[in-house]
Amino acid sequence: MDGLTYTQEFVLCVLNQKPKLSAFKDRKIAACLLLSEIVELLRDGTMDLTPANRMVIAQVSKAPTDYLKPITDDIKKGQPQTVSNYVRDSVLSVRRRRVTKFAQAICDALVKDGYLEVDHKTYYDNQTLTDRILTQLYNDATAKKEPSEKNSMLAILLVNSGLIHQIFPKDEAQIVELRLKEVMRSDQYHLISDVTKKINRDLAAIIDAVSFVH
């Protein structure tokens, strides 16, 4: 959709519900944002996993996408961690400064590219664009054909963050959730990689972990 990544589309959906940076302090939303950015870094080769499953920034010549630079800088300066531990520690930090810094970077990029407007720290999304993103997601979930991996990733983020029930009417939200479960369980969907299915499992486990900490 308009050249946006699933991470950018997720951020637009978050801000459509609460147009403030503080929206990303919600533990579930924060976990989804961080994992989505990490997946982007792994998929574009900016970051690798060691044999011990810890994150390291790859020795690549190209710089990461602008809005991903804060998270790569943060990962570089610390001891290598597993994805789950890194996301959990960031989300459970008292003020979630890392989370809001990463969210600020992607919001700034969306403003720069004309997808968002900002006024007195309030973000205004293009409602037409956000509606198109969500309509395409729902249509993909209800079509007989296999859903795209990009829409499946966005569905994973919306379902695990809990936003799916704020965005869609109850019946439609349930349809998207059931379709996602079906796609994640089945081997017949060739566009949906095993990596995406693992992301769905890992994110659900992280959400459970951060949700029960007081």
Secondary structure, DSSP 8 states (H G I E B T S, - for coil): -TT--HHHHHHHHHHHH--SGGGGGSHHHHHHHHHHHHHHHHHTTSEEE-TTSBEEE---SS---GGGHHHHHHHHHS---BHHHHHHHHHHSSS-HHHHHHHHHHHHHHHHTTSEEEETTEEEE-HHHHHHHHHHHHHHHHSSS---HHHHHHHHHHHHHTTHHHHS-HHHHHHHHHHHHHHHH-S--TTS-HHHHHHHHHHHHHHHHHHT--
